[in-house]
Amino acid sequence: MSGGISEGLAKRLSGRNVQKGVSVEVGQVEAAIDLRIVVQYGIPIQEVGVRLQDNVREAVQNMTGLRVVEVNVKVEGVAFKDEVEPDEALRVK
């Protein structure tokens, strides 16, 4: 889920510029996170969402010590193989 791929596809699908797909609201002891993603066709969307919530919550809590009260995942669209342009390919393989 590269930022370039998800940002480009979300912009193409929604017609608006997406800010890298991550928004974070941080308080003194808590954080709330909103994620916007594009899921590849054939991948179970619910599984992706739940795993993403768990992984992001754990990583942020471990790195910052803040209690993550929300990790919201919004699926902006579904990507098909022919929709991924060569310049949007992953930088690291």
N, C-alpha and C positions, 0 to 999 in steps of 0.2 A: 504494500500500500504506500507507494511513493507519493509524496506531496504533489509532485508534478503531474503524475497520472490522475490522482483523485481531483486535484484542483482543475486540471484541464477538462476532464470529463464532466465534472460538476458544473463548470462554467458553460460547456456546450449544452448540457441537458437542461440546466435551469435558466440560462441566458444571463447570469449575473456572475460577477467576480467573487470567488470564494476565498476567504483569507486563510489559506493553507489548511482549512478544515479543523482547527483547534481554537477553542476559546476557554480561558480559565479565569475564574473569579476566586480571588484569594483573600481570606480574612486573617485574623490573628492566629487562629488555631485550626481553621478548616479551609477546605478548597472545594469548589464545584467545577466540573469539567464538561464541556460540550464538544463532541466530535462529529464531524460530517465526513462520511466516507462514500466511496463507490465500490461496490462488490463485484467481483468477476462472476460472470454467468456460470451457473452450475455449482457454486459454492453456497452451502446453506447459510442464509442471511442471519438467522437467529443464533446459530453457533458462532459466527464471526462476531456478532454484537456482544454476546455473553463473554466470550474469551477476551475481547478487547476491553470490556469493562473491568474484568478481573485483573488483567495484566497492567492496565493503566493505573487502576486504584493501588495495586500493590507497589508498582514502581514509584509513583508519586509519594506515597506514604513512607516508603523506605528512604527515598532521597531527601525528602524535605522535613519529615516528622509531622507534617500536617495531617489531620484526619480528613480523608476524602469523603464528603457526604453525598456527592452525586457524580456519576459518570453517565452522561446522556449520549447516546449514539443515534445520529440521524442518517439514514441511508439516502443519499442524494440521487442514486441511480444504480443501474446495473451495467457493467462494461462487457462488451462482446469483443472477442479477439480482434476483429477487423476495425474496431474503434480506437485501438491504441496505436498512436502514431510513432514512428521510429525515434523522433526527438524527445518523446515522453518515456522512453524506455528507462528501466532502472539504471542508475549510475553504477551501482555495485552489484555484482552477481555472485 
